[in-house]
Amino acid sequence: MKKGTAPFHIDRDGVHVSLDEIPAWVCSQCGESYFEEKEVDVIQELVKAVEEQTQKFAKTA
């Protein structure tokens, strides 16, 4: 494993979130990536904020 970056993509309720370069540990043999806890926390906060804003948007439509 070596320090690098990896993409993260998620589809949730018709919304696609794509992050291209998240700090991660990347396996030099298979390319599998592992995010540390602080990156996971930030990703979860971002996804939660997107979900909340999407719900607000849906209520106005």
Secondary structure, 3 states (H helix, E strand, C coil): CEEEEEEEEEEECCEEEEEEEEEEEECCCCCCEECCHHHHHHHHHHHHHHHHHHHHHHHHC
